[in-house]
Amino acid sequence: LILEPYSNELIMLLKGLIRKCLQMQGWELIGERPALKKFIFIVAPHTSQIDFIHGKIFCSLLGMKPKVMIKKESFWFPLGLLLKSLGGLPVERSSYQSLARNLVKTFDESDELILVITPEGNRKKVSRWKRGFHYIGRAANIPIVLTYIDYKTRRMGIGPTIELSDNFQEDIKKIKAFYRGMEGRHPELFSAED
């Protein structure tokens, strides 16, 4: 109660210190929180576990609390409490169709929800990006917001918002064009080429 009147000032001070630390490490933060209540954050390149930490810091500075899908088996006590506090959303991954349907239902039932998806699927180099984000976005009628962590330029930021069409191939071309030339922490593991 004694700190109550100072909590906003303290939060602003902490955010300022975190921004300064990132700047001292050479990072530039670009963009502002989208004026949307529900959307999917696509994050690329995604080549390292450290991307989660950078993304979490960036979202916190913008006042966002996105959800990240984590297999439900990981939510055992006490780890589950920590994962939920970090934005973990327990999901059943045995069937991609039921996973996508459940996420659409979660969006439909939520007043506000930001879901982070990495279209590459994992931190390994892949030849094709996964389609799940497109299916979920179309079925839930929500936009995609492109975000990035570019180690080449040392920029973290929010890019354009994309309203999805029913043509995955055209949409993915636009999305990959935005990420072309960016590098992950491990550049050899990322490609935005068609």
NORKAVEN-V948842 format. One record per residue. N is the residue number from 1. OMEGA is omega in whole degrees, -180 to 180 (* if undefined). Layout:
n=N omega=OMEGA
n=N omega=OMEGA
//
This chain:
n=1 omega=-180
n=2 omega=-179
n=3 omega=-176
n=4 omega=-178
n=5 omega=-176
n=6 omega=-172
n=7 omega=179
n=8 omega=179
n=9 omega=179
n=10 omega=179
n=11 omega=179
n=12 omega=178
n=13 omega=179
n=14 omega=178
n=15 omega=178
n=16 omega=178
n=17 omega=180
n=18 omega=177
n=19 omega=-179
n=20 omega=178
n=21 omega=179
n=22 omega=179
n=23 omega=179
n=24 omega=176
n=25 omega=177
n=26 omega=-178
n=27 omega=174
n=28 omega=-180
n=29 omega=-174
n=30 omega=174
n=31 omega=180
n=32 omega=179
n=33 omega=176
n=34 omega=180
n=35 omega=-179
n=36 omega=177
n=37 omega=-179
n=38 omega=175
n=39 omega=175
n=40 omega=173
n=41 omega=170
n=42 omega=179
n=43 omega=175
n=44 omega=-16
n=45 omega=178
n=46 omega=-176
n=47 omega=-175
n=48 omega=175
n=49 omega=-179
n=50 omega=177
n=51 omega=179
n=52 omega=-179
n=53 omega=178
n=54 omega=-179
n=55 omega=179
n=56 omega=179
n=57 omega=-179
n=58 omega=180
n=59 omega=179
n=60 omega=179
n=61 omega=179
n=62 omega=178
n=63 omega=-180
n=64 omega=177
n=65 omega=-178
n=66 omega=176
n=67 omega=178
n=68 omega=180
n=69 omega=176
n=70 omega=-178
n=71 omega=-172
n=72 omega=180
n=73 omega=180
n=74 omega=-173
n=75 omega=175
n=76 omega=-178
n=77 omega=4
n=78 omega=-177
n=79 omega=-179
n=80 omega=179
n=81 omega=179
n=82 omega=-179
n=83 omega=179
n=84 omega=180
n=85 omega=179
n=86 omega=179
n=87 omega=179
n=88 omega=178
n=89 omega=-177
n=90 omega=-180
n=91 omega=174
n=92 omega=-174
n=93 omega=-176
n=94 omega=180
n=95 omega=-179
n=96 omega=179
n=97 omega=-179
n=98 omega=176
n=99 omega=-179
n=100 omega=179
n=101 omega=180
n=102 omega=179
n=103 omega=175
n=104 omega=178
n=105 omega=178
n=106 omega=177
n=107 omega=-179
n=108 omega=-176
n=109 omega=-176
n=110 omega=174
n=111 omega=178
n=112 omega=178
n=113 omega=172
n=114 omega=-179
n=115 omega=178
n=116 omega=176
n=117 omega=173
n=118 omega=-175
n=119 omega=175
n=120 omega=176
n=121 omega=-179
n=122 omega=-177
n=123 omega=177
n=124 omega=177
n=125 omega=180
n=126 omega=179
n=127 omega=-179
n=128 omega=174
n=129 omega=-179
n=130 omega=-176
n=131 omega=-173
n=132 omega=-179
n=133 omega=-178
n=134 omega=179
n=135 omega=-178
n=136 omega=180
n=137 omega=180
n=138 omega=-176
n=139 omega=-180
n=140 omega=-180
n=141 omega=179
n=142 omega=-179
n=143 omega=176
n=144 omega=175
n=145 omega=-178
n=146 omega=177
n=147 omega=-175
n=148 omega=171
n=149 omega=-174
n=150 omega=-178
n=151 omega=180
n=152 omega=-179
n=153 omega=-176
n=154 omega=177
n=155 omega=170
n=156 omega=-178
n=157 omega=177
n=158 omega=179
n=159 omega=-175
n=160 omega=172
n=161 omega=-177
n=162 omega=170
n=163 omega=-174
n=164 omega=174
n=165 omega=177
n=166 omega=-179
n=167 omega=-178
n=168 omega=-176
n=169 omega=179
n=170 omega=-180
n=171 omega=-178
n=172 omega=176
n=173 omega=179
n=174 omega=-177
n=175 omega=-179
n=176 omega=178
n=177 omega=178
n=178 omega=-175
n=179 omega=-177
n=180 omega=180
n=181 omega=178
n=182 omega=-180
n=183 omega=174
n=184 omega=177
n=185 omega=175
n=186 omega=-171
n=187 omega=-177
n=188 omega=-177
n=189 omega=-176
n=190 omega=173
n=191 omega=176
n=192 omega=178
n=193 omega=179
n=194 omega=*
//
